[in-house]
Amino acid sequence: MAFRSGSLWSERNELRCLALMKKLHEEGSPAGRQAEYSRALAASTGLSVRSVNAKIGNFKSLAGLIGPSNWSQNSKAAWEKYGHLPAAEIQALTR
């Protein structure tokens, strides 16, 4: 994966969002939970809530849970490499 210099996006943050998408799916996507998770991740990474929320949506799209979105090559690469794993295993990779 390649990220722009100075960007807060990294492989670790991509995987954090993928883990959140998987966790949401495993929990049955309860109302309001994505916003809650997005706020928490944004607060710990410096990313915007909107950016984190959009990234989670991109992973939902890659998983076929929602319609097409404008995902990045980094998101697609993360999905192809780690999308088969459960949330807990992806989260463990970010530590």
Sequence and secondary structure as in RCSB ss.txt:
>XXXX:A:sequence
MAFRSGSLWSERNELRCLALMKKLHEEGSPAGRQAEYSRALAASTGLSVRSVNAKIGNFKSLAGLIGPSNWSQNS
KAAWEKYGHLPAAEIQALTR
>XXXX:A:secstr
    TT S  HHHHHHHHHHHHHHHHTT  TTHHHHHHHHHHHHHS  HHHHHHHHHHHHHHTTSS      HHH
HHHHHHHTTS HHHHHHHT 
